[in-house]
Amino acid sequence: MNVKYFRDTDTALLEFSDRPVEETREISENTYVDLDKDGNLVSMTIEHAGRHTSLPRFSVQEIGQALGSR
């Protein structure tokens, strides 16, 4: 997963996979998701991220077992 922040446009891009994007859907006025041909999430774009997120305090926490390790 990659998180990119474009300071000049105050836009955050969260990339979950490198699969080709088939469709982009508007979730709200400032949030869009990109889906692959099977409807799986590829990426999410958040416009005006400074106003709508806590991006400067971004962190990742792994909790519990990883998928597929059961």
C-alpha positions in Angstrom: 0.0 0.0 0.0 1.2 3.5 -0.8 0.0 6.8 0.5 0.9 9.9 -1.6 0.1 13.5 -0.6 0.2 16.2 -3.2 0.6 19.4 -1.2 0.0 21.7 -4.1 -3.6 20.4 -4.6 -4.1 19.1 -1.0 -5.0 15.7 -2.4 -4.3 12.3 -0.9 -3.9 9.2 -3.0 -4.1 5.8 -1.2 -3.0 3.0 -3.5 -4.0 -0.5 -2.4 -2.9 -2.5 -5.5 -1.3 -2.1 -8.9 -4.2 -3.7 -10.8 -5.5 -1.7 -13.8 -8.4 0.6 -13.0 -11.6 -0.2 -14.8 -14.0 2.3 -13.1 -13.9 5.3 -10.9 -16.8 6.0 -8.5 -17.6 9.2 -6.6 -18.2 8.3 -3.0 -18.8 11.9 -1.9 -18.0 15.4 -3.2 -14.3 15.0 -2.3 -13.7 11.2 -2.3 -13.3 8.8 -5.2 -12.5 5.1 -5.4 -10.9 3.3 -8.3 -12.0 -0.3 -9.0 -10.6 -3.1 -11.1 -12.6 -5.2 -13.5 -13.9 -7.4 -10.7 -15.0 -4.5 -8.5 -12.0 -4.7 -6.1 -10.6 -1.5 -4.6 -7.5 -0.3 -6.4 -7.1 3.2 -5.0 -8.9 6.1 -3.2 -8.5 9.8 -3.8 -9.4 12.4 -1.2 -9.5 16.0 -2.3 -9.0 18.7 0.3 -7.3 16.1 2.4 -6.0 18.6 4.9 -9.6 19.6 5.8 -11.1 16.1 5.7 -8.5 13.8 7.2 -5.8 13.6 9.9 -3.2 12.9 7.2 -0.3 14.6 9.1 -0.8 12.1 11.9 -1.0 9.0 9.6 0.1 5.7 11.0 -0.4 2.0 10.3 -1.1 -0.6 13.0 -1.2 -4.3 12.3 -3.7 -6.0 14.6 -4.3 -9.8 14.9 -3.5 -12.5 12.4 -2.7 -11.7 8.8 -5.2 -13.0 6.2 -4.5 -16.4 4.8 -2.3 -17.5 7.8 -5.1 -19.5 9.6 
